[in-house]
Amino acid sequence: MNTSTALNCVIRVPAKDSYSTSGPTLMGRQSANEGFLTSWFRHSGHAEFWCMARFRDEAQVFARIGEQVHQGRQAKPVYRWIAQQQIHRIRSVGTLYAPGPQVADLAWMRRRDALASATDFSIVGMTHTSCELSIQDGLANMLTAPVYPWDAQICPSVSVQTMVQRLLDDEAAWLREHLGATRVQSPPLPVLPLGVDCAALDLPAADKAQHRARWRQQWALSDRDVCVLYMGRLDLRTKANLLPMLDALQLAAQQLQAENGPRLHLVLAGWFASEWDENQLRAAVAQVCPDVRVVFEDGRTPEARQGVWHAADLFTSLVDNIQETFGLTPIEAMAAGLPVVVSDYDGYRESVRDGVDGMRIRTWQPAAGEGIDLMDGHADLAIDYRDYVSRASAFIGLDIAQAAMAYAQLARDPALRQRMGQAGQQHARRDYDWVQLIQRYTALFTELARVRQQAQKVSHWHHHGQHHNSQWGHRHPRRSDPFHSFSHYPTHTLSGTLTLLPGPLLPTDPKAREKALAQLLERPVYAGIKKELDKAQLQQLLHQVAQAPQGLAWSSWSTSDKETPPVLRHLGWLIKTGLVRVA
């Protein structure tokens, strides 16, 4: 018997490592899935836990995770397995939860089972990254699969929901045009954030002090040193380009040195995605920020994942990549009591309150239509996924001068760090603690059950999505320009009305300026776009910007009639590299 009156669910286990962070190639979605599953075991209040898996060994992994969570409990829960080919058995539980955008595939599986009917149970999926083509196909397939209003695709942020709704609207427009469809049914896209275990991060003062002393001693940090922490996969192309962060930290370090302030230390607690990433990042650290001492720490170990938060003074993550959707690490940092400096981009714009929990750094992104060639190259298999997201990222500008000021301000003001850290900690406990969120998940399951039970009374279903028939999605709803699909991610969209100012890294001397541009063009992380960047044209622009300290209107400079790549998007690269800034 269950001890909870809340509805239960069957959790799909697609693979043995779907809910594990113990492997060598830890991904953000695995961390999020592990957090959900362990919290479901811990906080749902059930005494019976169900999974659906293809094979017994996958179900055994599910049970072992539950046993670890429930270790020491007097009343031992029961773990039950439903084989995938017996999906009709979910009827007795009522909801199937999948850790990805698998609603369409599972809906077909439900339909293929002769013993199942559409109203037997709800199917609920979770959205993590949303820019992979296979994932976009899976999401778009919901419009033509036997998916109903009692099924749902959870979005962890409004940013994700906006992107998914945009994709579905573009797909629906295509179905109306091509097939004459008069009704296209879209499943609900509820916004339910991913969570963190706040109790595991907000430790008693004595434990925090012990962690702080241990790690700072290991890193040779003094009490006056300010430790900036980055936690996550060290992947310059498909996670985050860390060079703007290094540039900003170097500028901040120079400011602090000039005023005899504290010394900045950066701890990169992560794991290299490849040998290339390790070589490039270690070289960049030496070249880009010589005045910041950088420590590499393996962020996969349980000791590091729990302890490094308490040795740091502030956290930073300047994400600039369309593959990011939500971002758990800033929330983990807030739960640990750290102020955060993050980019004003994607889900970070919702989870971090600017000036309250930390500081959000302005971003710019090209307008829809500026990235058609990127998607076409990827869709036609001319460029792979890594190069696709990396090239798109290269044109997303980030204000490194503002980031440098944020780092310096927090470094010199311990009271501000404490105030923002406390605010973020309260924010994390109120809005992102799994203790609270599990109740919201069960409330969703209950609401879907209500819709399902009333289904026989409803003669037709309406599509409530917004109507968006942009030409960029109209080209191919599932292969849209990334700057259309993710147009809502940045702070600003690059446009011809901008006024440009000299950036914090733009030399005043013409020869030094030319050298700086050449060095930036040679950064390996920009190899994929180097050919399309017109060096002479960029030099001309930088010269005019340097000669106009009051500002150069982009519209007054961009008058060439030459057939060139979409030069406006190159402005994002110039902002990212610190050569120009926007007034």
KOLDRENSE-604017 format. One record per residue (C-alpha): residue in one letter; x, z negated, y negated. Coordinates in steps of 0.5 Angstrom, whole numbers, padded with zeros to 4 digits, always signed. Each point is the difference from the previous one (the first is absolute). Example, Ala and Ser with C-alpha at 12.3 -4.5 7.8 and 13.67 -1.06 7.14 Angstrom:
BEGIN
a+0025-0016+0009/s+0002+0002-0007/
//
This chain:
BEGIN
m+0000+0000+0000/n+0002+0001-0007/t+0001-0005-0005/s-0001+0004-0006/t-0007+0003-0002/a+0003+0006-0003/l+0000+0007+0003/n+0006+0001+0005/c+0004+0007+0001/v+0004+0004+0005/i+0007+0001-0003/r+0003+0007+0002/v+0007+0000+0003/p+0002+0007-0001/a+0008-0002+0002/k+0004-0006+0002/d+0003+0000-0006/s-0006+0001-0005/y+0000-0007-0002/s+0007-0002+0001/t+0005-0001-0005/s+0006-0002+0005/g+0002+0007+0001/p+0006+0003-0003/t-0004+0005-0004/l-0004-0004-0004/m-0006+0003-0004/g-0004-0003-0006/r-0007+0002+0005/q+0003-0004+0005/s+0001-0006-0004/a-0007+0001-0003/n-0003+0001+0007/e+0004-0006+0003/g-0003-0004-0006/f-0007+0002+0001/l+0000-0002+0008/t+0004-0006+0000/s-0005-0002-0006/w-0006+0002+0004/f+0002-0004+0006/r+0002-0006-0005/h-0006+0000-0005/s-0006+0004+0003/g-0003-0007+0004/h-0001+0004+0007/a+0002-0002+0007/e-0001+0007+0002/f+0005+0005-0002/w-0001+0008+0002/c+0004+0006+0000/m+0000+0007+0002/a+0006+0003+0003/r+0002+0006+0004/f+0004-0004+0005/r+0000-0007+0002/d+0007-0001-0002/e-0002+0001-0007/a-0006-0005+0001/q+0005-0005+0002/v+0004+0001-0006/f-0006-0002-0004/a-0001-0006+0004/r+0007-0002+0000/i-0001+0000-0008/g-0006-0004+0000/e+0003-0005+0005/q+0006-0001-0005/v-0005-0001-0006/h-0004-0005+0005/q+0006-0004+0003/g-0002-0007+0000/r-0007+0000-0001/q-0004-0004+0005/a-0006+0005+0001/k+0004+0007+0003/p-0004+0006-0003/v-0002+0006+0005/y+0003+0007-0001/r-0004+0005+0002/w+0002+0008+0001/i-0004+0006+0000/a+0003+0006+0002/q-0001+0006-0004/q-0004+0004+0005/q-0005-0005-0001/i-0001+0000-0007/h-0008-0002+0001/r+0002-0007+0002/i+0001-0001-0007/r-0007+0000-0001/s+0000-0008+0002/v+0004-0002-0006/g-0002+0005-0005/t+0006+0003-0004/l+0007+0003+0002/y+0005-0001-0005/a+0006+0005+0000/p+0007-0001-0004/g+0000+0007-0003/p-0005+0006-0002/q-0002+0001+0007/v-0008+0000-0002/a-0001+0007+0002/d+0004+0000+0006/l-0004-0006+0003/a-0006+0003-0002/w+0001+0006+0004/m+0002-0005+0006/r-0007-0004-0001/r-0004+0006+0000/r+0004+0003+0006/d-0002-0006+0004/a-0006+0001+0004/l-0002-0007+0000/a+0001-0001-0008/s-0005+0001-0006/a+0002+0001-0007/t-0004-0006-0002/d+0004-0005+0005/f+0005-0002-0004/s+0004+0001-0006/i+0007+0003-0001/v+0004-0002-0006/g+0007+0003-0001/m+0006-0003-0005/t+0003+0005-0005/h+0008-0001-0001/t+0004+0006-0003/s-0004+0005-0001/c+0004+0006-0002/e+0002+0002+0007/l-0003+0007+0002/s-0003-0003+0007/i-0003-0006-0004/q-0003+0004-0005/d-0003+0005+0006/g-0002-0007+0003/l-0004-0002-0006/a-0003+0007-0002/n-0002+0001+0008/m-0005-0006-0002/l-0005+0005-0003/t-0001+0004+0006/a+0001-0005+0005/p-0006-0004+0003/v+0001-0006-0005/y-0005-0004-0003/p-0002-0004-0006/w+0001-0006+0005/d+0007+0002+0001/a+0006-0001-0006/q+0007+0001-0002/i+0003-0006-0004/c+0004+0002-0006/p+0005-0006-0002/s+0000+0002-0007/v-0005+0004-0005/s+0006+0004-0001/v+0000+0002+0008/q-0008+0000-0001/t+0001+0005-0005/m+0004+0005+0003/v-0004+0000+0007/q-0006+0001-0004/r+0003+0006-0004/l+0002+0003+0007/l-0007-0001+0003/d-0003+0003-0006/d+0005+0006+0000/e-0001+0001+0007/a-0008+0000-0001/a+0000+0005-0005/w+0004+0004+0005/l-0005-0001+0005/r-0006+0002-0005/e+0004+0006-0002/h+0002+0003+0007/l-0006-0003+0004/g-0006+0000-0005/a+0000-0008+0002/t-0006-0003-0004/r+0002-0007+0002/v+0007-0003+0002/q+0000-0007+0002/s+0006-0005-0002/p+0001-0007+0003/p+0000-0006-0004/l+0007-0001-0003/p+0000-0007-0002/v+0006-0003-0003/l+0003-0006+0003/p+0007-0002-0001/l+0006-0002+0005/g+0002-0007+0000/v+0006-0005+0001/d+0000-0006+0003/c+0001-0005-0006/a+0001-0006+0004/a+0006+0003+0003/l+0003+0002-0007/d-0002-0006-0004/l+0004-0005+0003/p+0001-0007-0001/a+0005-0002-0006/a+0005-0003+0005/d+0000+0007+0004/k+0001+0004-0006/a+0006-0003-0002/q+0003+0000+0007/h-0001+0007+0000/r+0002+0001-0007/a+0007-0004+0001/r+0001+0004+0007/w-0001+0007-0003/r+0003-0001-0006/q+0007-0003+0003/q+0000+0006+0005/w+0000+0005-0006/a+0004-0004-0004/l-0004-0001-0006/s+0000-0006-0005/d-0006-0004-0003/r+0001+0005-0007/d+0000+0006+0004/v-0007+0004+0000/c-0001+0003+0007/v-0005+0006+0000/l-0003+0002+0006/y-0002+0006+0003/m-0003+0000+0007/g-0002+0006+0004/r+0002+0006+0004/l+0006+0003-0003/d-0002+0008+0000/l+0002+0003-0007/r-0005+0006+0002/t-0006-0002+0004/k-0001-0007-0003/a+0003-0001-0007/n+0006+0003-0004/l+0004-0006-0002/l+0004+0003-0005/p-0004-0001-0006/m+0000-0008+0002/l+0007+0000+0000/d+0001+0004-0006/a-0005-0005-0004/l+0004-0006+0003/q+0006+0002-0002/l-0003+0001-0007/a-0002-0007+0000/a+0006-0003+0003/q+0004+0003-0006/q-0005-0003-0005/l+0001-0007+0003/q+0007+0001+0000/a+0000+0001-0007/e-0004-0006-0002/n+0004-0004+0005/g-0006-0001+0005/p-0001-0001+0007/r+0003+0005+0005/l-0005+0005+0004/h+0001+0000+0008/l-0004+0005+0004/v-0002-0001+0007/l-0002+0006+0004/a-0004-0004+0006/g-0002+0006+0004/w+0003+0005+0005/f+0003+0007-0001/a-0005+0006+0003/s+0006+0004+0001/e+0008+0000+0000/w-0001+0005-0006/d-0004-0005-0004/e+0005-0006+0002/n+0006+0005-0003/q-0004+0002-0006/l-0003-0007-0002/r+0007-0003+0001/a+0003+0005-0004/a-0005+0000-0006/v+0001-0008+0000/a+0007+0001-0002/q-0001+0006-0005/v-0006-0002-0003/c+0000-0008-0001/p+0007-0002+0000/d-0002-0006-0004/v-0005-0003+0005/r+0002-0003+0006/v-0004+0003+0006/v-0001-0003+0007/f-0003+0004+0006/e-0004-0005+0005/d-0003+0002+0006/g-0008-0001-0002/r-0002+0001+0007/t+0002-0007+0003/p-0005-0006+0000/e+0005-0004-0004/a+0000+0005-0006/r-0007+0002+0000/q-0002-0008-0001/g+0006-0002-0004/v+0003+0005-0005/w-0006-0001-0004/h+0002-0007-0002/a+0007+0002-0002/a-0002+0005-0005/d-0002-0001-0007/l-0005+0006-0001/f-0002+0006+0004/t+0000+0008-0001/s-0003+0006+0003/l+0000+0006-0005/v-0004+0005+0005/d+0000+0007-0002/n-0002+0003+0006/i-0007+0003+0002/q+0000-0002+0007/e-0001-0008-0002/t-0007-0002-0001/f+0000-0007+0000/g+0006-0004+0000/l+0001-0007+0004/t+0006-0002-0003/p-0002-0002-0007/i-0005-0004+0003/e+0004-0004+0005/a+0005-0001-0006/m-0006-0003-0004/a-0002-0004+0006/a+0007-0003+0000/g+0000-0002-0008/l+0004+0006-0002/p-0001+0004-0007/v+0000+0008+0002/v+0002+0006-0004/v-0004+0006+0003/s-0001+0007-0002/d-0007+0001-0003/y-0002+0005+0006/d-0005+0000+0006/g-0002-0006+0002/y+0005-0004-0004/r-0005+0001-0006/e-0005-0004+0004/s+0004-0006+0003/v+0005-0002-0006/r-0003-0002-0006/d+0004+0002-0006/g+0003-0005-0004/v-0003-0006+0005/d+0003+0001+0007/g+0005+0004-0003/m+0002+0007-0003/r-0003+0007+0001/i+0005+0006-0002/r-0003+0006-0003/t+0000+0006+0005/w-0001+0008-0002/q-0002+0005+0005/p-0002+0008-0001/a-0007+0002+0000/a-0004+0003+0005/g+0003+0007+0001/e+0007-0001-0001/g+0001-0002+0008/i-0003+0006+0003/d+0007+0003+0003/l+0002-0007+0003/m-0007+0000+0004/d+0001+0007+0002/g+0007-0001+0002/h-0002-0006+0004/a-0007+0003+0003/d+0004+0006+0002/l+0006-0004+0004/a+0005+0003-0005/i+0001-0007-0002/d-0001-0007+0004/y-0003-0006-0002/r+0006-0004-0002/d+0002+0006-0005/y-0008+0001-0002/v+0000-0007-0003/s+0007-0001-0002/r-0001+0006-0005/a-0007-0002-0002/s+0003-0007-0002/a+0006+0003-0004/f-0005+0003-0005/i-0003-0007-0001/g+0003-0003-0006/l+0001-0008-0001/d+0002-0003-0006/i+0007-0004+0002/a+0001-0002-0007/q-0007-0004+0000/a+0002-0003+0007/a+0007-0002-0003/m-0003-0004-0005/a-0005-0003+0005/y+0006-0002+0005/a+0004-0003-0006/q-0006-0004-0003/l-0001-0003+0007/a+0007-0001+0001/r+0001-0004-0007/d-0007-0004+0001/p-0001-0005+0006/a-0006-0002-0003/l-0003+0007+0000/r+0002+0001+0007/q-0003-0007+0002/r-0007+0001-0004/m+0000+0007+0003/g+0001-0002+0007/q-0005-0005+0000/a-0005+0005-0003/g+0002+0005+0006/q-0001-0006+0005/q-0007-0002-0002/h-0002+0008+0000/a+0003+0001+0007/r-0004-0006+0003/r-0006+0002-0004/d+0000+0007+0002/y+0005+0002+0005/d+0000-0006+0005/w-0002+0002+0007/v-0004-0006+0000/q-0005+0003-0005/l+0001+0007+0002/i-0002-0001+0007/q-0007-0002-0002/r-0001+0006-0004/y+0002+0004+0006/t-0005-0003+0004/a-0005+0000-0006/l+0001+0008+0001/f-0001+0000+0007/t-0007-0004-0001/e-0002+0005-0005/l+0001+0006+0004/a-0003-0003+0006/r-0006-0001-0005/v+0000+0008-0002/r+0001+0002+0007/q-0006-0005+0003/q-0005+0004-0006/a+0003+0007+0002/q-0006+0002+0004/k-0005-0001-0007/v+0004+0004-0004/s-0001+0008+0001/h+0006+0003-0004/w+0006-0003-0003/h+0003+0002-0007/h+0007+0001-0002/h+0001-0005-0006/g+0007+0003-0002/q+0002+0002-0007/h+0000+0008+0000/h+0007+0002-0002/n+0001+0008+0001/s+0007+0001-0003/q+0003+0006+0001/w+0006-0003+0003/g-0004-0003+0005/h-0004+0006+0001/r+0007+0004+0002/h+0000-0004+0007/p-0004-0007+0000/r+0005-0003+0005/r+0007+0003-0003/s-0001-0001-0008/d+0005-0001-0005/p+0003-0007+0001/f-0001-0001-0008/h-0008+0002+0001/s-0001-0005+0006/f+0004-0006-0003/s-0001+0002-0008/h-0003-0007-0001/y+0007-0004+0003/p+0004+0000-0006/t-0001-0003-0007/h+0000+0007-0004/t+0000+0007+0002/l+0005+0005-0003/s-0003+0004-0005/g+0003+0005-0006/t-0003-0005-0005/l+0006-0005+0001/t+0006-0002-0005/l+0006-0001+0003/l+0006-0005-0002/p+0007-0001+0002/g+0000-0004+0007/p+0004-0006+0001/l+0005+0004+0004/l+0001+0006-0004/p+0007+0000-0004/t+0000+0002-0007/d+0007+0004+0001/p-0002+0007+0002/k+0006+0001+0006/a-0002-0007+0002/r-0008+0002+0001/e+0002+0006+0003/k+0004-0004+0005/a-0005-0005+0001/l-0005+0006+0002/a+0005+0003+0005/q+0001-0007+0003/l-0008-0001+0001/l-0001+0007+0003/e+0005-0002+0005/r-0003-0006+0003/p-0002+0002+0007/v-0007-0003-0001/y-0001+0006-0004/a+0003+0005+0004/g-0007+0003+0002/i-0002+0002-0007/k+0007+0001-0003/k-0001+0008+0001/e-0006+0000-0005/l+0002-0004-0005/d+0003+0004-0005/k+0006-0003-0003/a+0001+0004-0006/q-0007-0001-0002/l+0000-0007+0001/q+0007-0001-0004/q-0004+0004-0006/l-0006-0005+0001/l+0005-0006+0000/h+0004+0003-0006/q-0006+0000-0004/v-0003-0007+0002/a+0007-0003-0002/q-0001+0004-0007/a-0007-0003-0001/p+0001-0008+0000/q-0007+0000-0003/g-0003+0004+0006/l-0001+0007+0002/a-0006+0003+0002/w+0000+0003+0007/s-0005+0006-0003/s+0005+0002-0005/w+0005+0001+0005/s-0003+0003+0006/t-0002+0007-0003/s+0004+0004+0005/d-0004+0006+0003/k+0005+0000+0006/e-0003+0000+0007/t+0003-0007+0002/p-0002-0006+0005/p-0005-0004-0003/v+0005-0003-0005/l-0005-0006-0003/r+0001-0003+0007/h+0008+0000-0001/l-0002-0005-0006/g-0002-0005+0005/w+0008+0000+0003/l+0003-0001-0007/i-0004-0006-0001/k+0001-0003+0007/t+0008+0001-0001/g+0000-0003-0007/l+0002+0006-0004/v-0007+0000-0004/r-0005-0004-0001/v-0007+0001-0003/a-0002-0003-0007/
//
